[in-house]
Structure formats: structure tokens, C-alpha cells
Amino acid sequence: MEQTRSITVDGIGYDIGQFSQGVQQAVGIYNSFQADLNKAQLEVIKTQAALQSVGAQIGEAVKKELAEKAAAAKAEADAATAANEPAIKLAE
């Protein structure tokens, strides 16, 4: 990662090279923390996207299973009704 070569304080830009080693090291530490934060934020975004995708897959799987169970229950009820009907229907 490229090091920041300038810093802005109170709206004025300065070249880092003109400051002491202590200031330059502090800027380096700041940049390192900023890079870590950016990586962590990217991981959060990736994790959120993965969770959303898996959640959608779970939702679809649940809907499919519910539909299959409803169809099986209807078929079972229809079969039970057919078994209870007389083989020959009398005209009323």
C-alpha cells in the first residue's frame, strides 16, 4: 500500500517529509490503522452479502418444503375422501 505523502491540518496541505521522524511514524501508524479499518469494513460488507444470500436460499427452501408438504397433505386427504366414497353413486 502506498504511503500518504501529505497531510492536511486546518485545511492546509503539508508534505510529510518536512516533519520529524516522530510525526512521520505517527502518520505511518495512522495509515496502517486506516488500512486495517478498510479491510475490516470490506469483510463486514462481504459477510452481510453472504448472510443475505444464504437467508434468501433458506427462505426459498422453506417455501418449497411447505408447498411440498401442503401438496402431500392434499393428496392424502383426497385419497382418504375417495376411499370413503361408495364405488357406485346413486342418483338422487
Distance bins in CASP14 RR format, pairs under 12 A and 6 or more apart:
PFRMAT RR
TARGET T0000
AUTHOR 0000-0000-0000
RMODE 2
METHOD distances of the structure
MODEL  1
1 28 0 0 0 0 0 1 0 0 0 0 0
1 31 1 0 0 1 0 0 0 0 0 0 0
1 32 0 0 0 0 1 0 0 0 0 0 0
1 34 0 0 0 0 1 0 0 0 0 0 0
1 35 1 0 1 0 0 0 0 0 0 0 0
1 36 0 0 0 0 0 1 0 0 0 0 0
1 38 0 0 0 0 1 0 0 0 0 0 0
1 39 0 0 0 0 0 1 0 0 0 0 0
2 28 0 0 0 0 0 1 0 0 0 0 0
2 31 0 0 0 0 1 0 0 0 0 0 0
2 35 0 0 0 0 0 1 0 0 0 0 0
3 16 1 0 0 1 0 0 0 0 0 0 0
3 17 0 0 0 0 0 1 0 0 0 0 0
3 24 0 0 0 0 1 0 0 0 0 0 0
3 25 0 0 0 0 0 1 0 0 0 0 0
3 27 1 0 0 1 0 0 0 0 0 0 0
3 28 1 0 0 1 0 0 0 0 0 0 0
3 29 0 0 0 0 0 1 0 0 0 0 0
3 30 0 0 0 0 0 1 0 0 0 0 0
3 31 1 0 0 1 0 0 0 0 0 0 0
3 32 0 0 0 0 1 0 0 0 0 0 0
3 34 0 0 0 0 0 1 0 0 0 0 0
3 35 0 0 0 0 0 1 0 0 0 0 0
4 13 0 0 0 0 0 1 0 0 0 0 0
4 14 0 0 0 0 0 1 0 0 0 0 0
4 15 0 0 0 0 0 1 0 0 0 0 0
4 16 1 0 0 1 0 0 0 0 0 0 0
4 17 0 0 0 0 0 1 0 0 0 0 0
4 24 0 0 0 0 0 1 0 0 0 0 0
4 26 0 0 0 0 0 1 0 0 0 0 0
4 27 1 0 0 1 0 0 0 0 0 0 0
4 28 1 0 0 1 0 0 0 0 0 0 0
4 29 0 0 0 0 0 1 0 0 0 0 0
4 30 0 0 0 0 1 0 0 0 0 0 0
4 31 1 0 1 0 0 0 0 0 0 0 0
4 32 0 0 0 0 0 1 0 0 0 0 0
4 34 0 0 0 0 1 0 0 0 0 0 0
4 35 0 0 0 0 0 1 0 0 0 0 0
5 13 0 0 0 0 0 1 0 0 0 0 0
5 14 0 0 0 0 1 0 0 0 0 0 0
5 15 1 0 0 1 0 0 0 0 0 0 0
5 16 1 0 1 0 0 0 0 0 0 0 0
5 17 1 0 0 1 0 0 0 0 0 0 0
5 18 0 0 0 0 0 1 0 0 0 0 0
5 19 0 0 0 0 0 1 0 0 0 0 0
5 24 0 0 0 0 0 1 0 0 0 0 0
5 27 0 0 0 0 1 0 0 0 0 0 0
5 28 0 0 0 0 0 1 0 0 0 0 0
5 31 0 0 0 0 0 1 0 0 0 0 0
6 12 0 0 0 0 0 1 0 0 0 0 0
6 13 1 0 1 0 0 0 0 0 0 0 0
6 14 1 0 0 1 0 0 0 0 0 0 0
6 15 1 0 1 0 0 0 0 0 0 0 0
6 16 1 0 0 1 0 0 0 0 0 0 0
6 17 0 0 0 0 1 0 0 0 0 0 0
6 18 0 0 0 0 0 1 0 0 0 0 0
6 19 0 0 0 0 0 1 0 0 0 0 0
6 24 0 0 0 0 0 1 0 0 0 0 0
6 27 0 0 0 0 1 0 0 0 0 0 0
6 31 0 0 0 0 0 1 0 0 0 0 0
7 13 1 0 0 1 0 0 0 0 0 0 0
7 14 1 0 1 0 0 0 0 0 0 0 0
7 15 0 0 0 0 1 0 0 0 0 0 0
7 16 1 0 1 0 0 0 0 0 0 0 0
7 17 0 0 0 0 1 0 0 0 0 0 0
7 18 0 0 0 0 0 1 0 0 0 0 0
7 19 0 0 0 0 1 0 0 0 0 0 0
7 23 0 0 0 0 1 0 0 0 0 0 0
7 24 0 0 0 0 1 0 0 0 0 0 0
7 26 0 0 0 0 1 0 0 0 0 0 0
7 27 1 0 0 1 0 0 0 0 0 0 0
7 28 0 0 0 0 0 1 0 0 0 0 0
7 30 0 0 0 0 1 0 0 0 0 0 0
7 31 0 0 0 0 0 1 0 0 0 0 0
8 14 1 0 0 1 0 0 0 0 0 0 0
8 15 0 0 0 0 0 1 0 0 0 0 0
8 16 0 0 0 0 0 1 0 0 0 0 0
8 27 0 0 0 0 0 1 0 0 0 0 0
9 16 0 0 0 0 0 1 0 0 0 0 0
9 19 0 0 0 0 0 1 0 0 0 0 0
9 23 0 0 0 0 0 1 0 0 0 0 0
9 27 0 0 0 0 0 1 0 0 0 0 0
13 19 0 0 0 0 0 1 0 0 0 0 0
14 23 0 0 0 0 1 0 0 0 0 0 0
14 24 0 0 0 0 0 1 0 0 0 0 0
14 27 0 0 0 0 0 1 0 0 0 0 0
15 23 0 0 0 0 0 1 0 0 0 0 0
15 24 0 0 0 0 0 1 0 0 0 0 0
15 27 0 0 0 0 0 1 0 0 0 0 0
16 22 0 0 0 0 0 1 0 0 0 0 0
16 23 1 0 0 1 0 0 0 0 0 0 0
16 24 1 0 1 0 0 0 0 0 0 0 0
16 25 0 0 0 0 0 1 0 0 0 0 0
16 26 0 0 0 0 1 0 0 0 0 0 0
16 27 1 0 1 0 0 0 0 0 0 0 0
16 28 0 0 0 0 1 0 0 0 0 0 0
16 30 0 0 0 0 0 1 0 0 0 0 0
16 31 0 0 0 0 1 0 0 0 0 0 0
17 23 0 0 0 0 1 0 0 0 0 0 0
17 24 1 0 0 1 0 0 0 0 0 0 0
17 25 0 0 0 0 0 1 0 0 0 0 0
17 27 0 0 0 0 1 0 0 0 0 0 0
17 28 0 0 0 0 0 1 0 0 0 0 0
18 24 0 0 0 0 1 0 0 0 0 0 0
18 27 0 0 0 0 0 1 0 0 0 0 0
19 25 0 0 0 0 1 0 0 0 0 0 0
19 26 0 0 0 0 1 0 0 0 0 0 0
19 27 0 0 0 0 1 0 0 0 0 0 0
19 28 0 0 0 0 0 1 0 0 0 0 0
20 26 0 0 0 0 1 0 0 0 0 0 0
20 27 0 0 0 0 0 1 0 0 0 0 0
21 27 0 0 0 0 0 1 0 0 0 0 0
21 28 0 0 0 0 0 1 0 0 0 0 0
22 28 0 0 0 0 1 0 0 0 0 0 0
22 29 0 0 0 0 1 0 0 0 0 0 0
22 30 0 0 0 0 0 1 0 0 0 0 0
23 29 0 0 0 0 0 1 0 0 0 0 0
23 30 0 0 0 0 0 1 0 0 0 0 0
24 30 0 0 0 0 0 1 0 0 0 0 0
24 31 0 0 0 0 0 1 0 0 0 0 0
25 31 0 0 0 0 0 1 0 0 0 0 0
25 32 0 0 0 0 0 1 0 0 0 0 0
26 32 0 0 0 0 0 1 0 0 0 0 0
26 33 0 0 0 0 0 1 0 0 0 0 0
27 33 0 0 0 0 0 1 0 0 0 0 0
27 34 0 0 0 0 0 1 0 0 0 0 0
28 34 0 0 0 0 1 0 0 0 0 0 0
28 35 0 0 0 0 1 0 0 0 0 0 0
29 35 0 0 0 0 0 1 0 0 0 0 0
29 36 0 0 0 0 0 1 0 0 0 0 0
30 36 0 0 0 0 0 1 0 0 0 0 0
30 37 0 0 0 0 0 1 0 0 0 0 0
31 37 0 0 0 0 0 1 0 0 0 0 0
31 38 0 0 0 0 0 1 0 0 0 0 0
32 38 0 0 0 0 0 1 0 0 0 0 0
32 39 0 0 0 0 0 1 0 0 0 0 0
33 39 0 0 0 0 0 1 0 0 0 0 0
33 40 0 0 0 0 0 1 0 0 0 0 0
34 40 0 0 0 0 0 1 0 0 0 0 0
34 41 0 0 0 0 0 1 0 0 0 0 0
35 41 0 0 0 0 0 1 0 0 0 0 0
35 42 0 0 0 0 0 1 0 0 0 0 0
36 42 0 0 0 0 0 1 0 0 0 0 0
36 43 0 0 0 0 0 1 0 0 0 0 0
37 43 0 0 0 0 0 1 0 0 0 0 0
37 44 0 0 0 0 0 1 0 0 0 0 0
38 44 0 0 0 0 0 1 0 0 0 0 0
38 45 0 0 0 0 0 1 0 0 0 0 0
39 45 0 0 0 0 0 1 0 0 0 0 0
39 46 0 0 0 0 0 1 0 0 0 0 0
40 46 0 0 0 0 0 1 0 0 0 0 0
40 47 0 0 0 0 0 1 0 0 0 0 0
41 47 0 0 0 0 0 1 0 0 0 0 0
41 48 0 0 0 0 0 1 0 0 0 0 0
42 48 0 0 0 0 0 1 0 0 0 0 0
42 49 0 0 0 0 0 1 0 0 0 0 0
43 49 0 0 0 0 0 1 0 0 0 0 0
43 50 0 0 0 0 0 1 0 0 0 0 0
44 50 0 0 0 0 0 1 0 0 0 0 0
44 51 0 0 0 0 0 1 0 0 0 0 0
45 51 0 0 0 0 0 1 0 0 0 0 0
45 52 0 0 0 0 0 1 0 0 0 0 0
46 52 0 0 0 0 0 1 0 0 0 0 0
46 53 0 0 0 0 0 1 0 0 0 0 0
47 53 0 0 0 0 0 1 0 0 0 0 0
47 54 0 0 0 0 0 1 0 0 0 0 0
48 54 0 0 0 0 0 1 0 0 0 0 0
48 55 0 0 0 0 0 1 0 0 0 0 0
49 55 0 0 0 0 0 1 0 0 0 0 0
49 56 0 0 0 0 0 1 0 0 0 0 0
50 56 0 0 0 0 0 1 0 0 0 0 0
50 57 0 0 0 0 0 1 0 0 0 0 0
51 57 0 0 0 0 0 1 0 0 0 0 0
51 58 0 0 0 0 0 1 0 0 0 0 0
52 58 0 0 0 0 0 1 0 0 0 0 0
52 59 0 0 0 0 0 1 0 0 0 0 0
53 59 0 0 0 0 0 1 0 0 0 0 0
53 60 0 0 0 0 0 1 0 0 0 0 0
54 60 0 0 0 0 0 1 0 0 0 0 0
54 61 0 0 0 0 0 1 0 0 0 0 0
55 61 0 0 0 0 1 0 0 0 0 0 0
55 62 0 0 0 0 1 0 0 0 0 0 0
55 63 0 0 0 0 0 1 0 0 0 0 0
56 62 0 0 0 0 0 1 0 0 0 0 0
56 63 0 0 0 0 0 1 0 0 0 0 0
57 63 0 0 0 0 0 1 0 0 0 0 0
57 64 0 0 0 0 0 1 0 0 0 0 0
58 64 0 0 0 0 0 1 0 0 0 0 0
58 65 0 0 0 0 0 1 0 0 0 0 0
59 65 0 0 0 0 1 0 0 0 0 0 0
59 66 0 0 0 0 1 0 0 0 0 0 0
59 67 0 0 0 0 0 1 0 0 0 0 0
60 66 0 0 0 0 0 1 0 0 0 0 0
60 67 0 0 0 0 0 1 0 0 0 0 0
61 67 0 0 0 0 0 1 0 0 0 0 0
61 68 0 0 0 0 0 1 0 0 0 0 0
62 68 0 0 0 0 0 1 0 0 0 0 0
62 69 0 0 0 0 0 1 0 0 0 0 0
63 69 0 0 0 0 0 1 0 0 0 0 0
63 70 0 0 0 0 0 1 0 0 0 0 0
64 70 0 0 0 0 0 1 0 0 0 0 0
64 71 0 0 0 0 0 1 0 0 0 0 0
65 71 0 0 0 0 0 1 0 0 0 0 0
65 72 0 0 0 0 0 1 0 0 0 0 0
66 72 0 0 0 0 0 1 0 0 0 0 0
66 73 0 0 0 0 0 1 0 0 0 0 0
67 73 0 0 0 0 0 1 0 0 0 0 0
67 74 0 0 0 0 0 1 0 0 0 0 0
68 74 0 0 0 0 0 1 0 0 0 0 0
68 75 0 0 0 0 0 1 0 0 0 0 0
69 75 0 0 0 0 0 1 0 0 0 0 0
69 76 0 0 0 0 0 1 0 0 0 0 0
70 76 0 0 0 0 0 1 0 0 0 0 0
70 77 0 0 0 0 0 1 0 0 0 0 0
71 77 0 0 0 0 0 1 0 0 0 0 0
71 78 0 0 0 0 0 1 0 0 0 0 0
72 78 0 0 0 0 0 1 0 0 0 0 0
72 79 0 0 0 0 0 1 0 0 0 0 0
73 79 0 0 0 0 0 1 0 0 0 0 0
73 80 0 0 0 0 0 1 0 0 0 0 0
74 80 0 0 0 0 0 1 0 0 0 0 0
74 81 0 0 0 0 0 1 0 0 0 0 0
75 81 0 0 0 0 0 1 0 0 0 0 0
75 82 0 0 0 0 0 1 0 0 0 0 0
76 82 0 0 0 0 0 1 0 0 0 0 0
76 83 0 0 0 0 0 1 0 0 0 0 0
77 83 0 0 0 0 0 1 0 0 0 0 0
77 84 0 0 0 0 0 1 0 0 0 0 0
78 84 0 0 0 0 0 1 0 0 0 0 0
78 85 0 0 0 0 0 1 0 0 0 0 0
79 85 0 0 0 0 0 1 0 0 0 0 0
END
